[in-house]
Amino acid sequence: MIAALGLLVGIVLGVVLQPDVPTSLEAYLPIAVVAALDAVFGALRAYLDGIFDDKVFVVSFVSNVVIACAIVWLGDQLGVGGQLSTGVIVVLGIRIFSNVAAIRRHLFHA
């Protein structure tokens, strides 16, 4: 519950304060958001399955964001940042849709 409340507070603060993202970090923000969403949907799925652990969630959240951004940074250094960004988005998107499908099956028994 605390994680969901923190997410809601973060979204509200982001909408109200409208922080500026430095130009050098603009390429990493969408990747970080998708990685964070993957962790959140994974946590929701784990909660519904009765195996949620807050420590695992925090580690998963932080490591997803750091690893995804590190992959994109490495791609930028190698000159293939766009391709690696696409790869990260595809992989995390598949995981998100997989988790959402499991959540839907759990909630609606379908």
Secondary structure, 3 states (H helix, E strand, C coil): CHHHHHHHHHHHHHHHHCCCCCHHHCCCHHHHHHHHHHHHHHHHHHHHHCCCCHHHHHHHHHHHHHHHHHHHHHHHHHCCHHHHHHHHHHHHHHHHHHHHHHHHHHHHCC
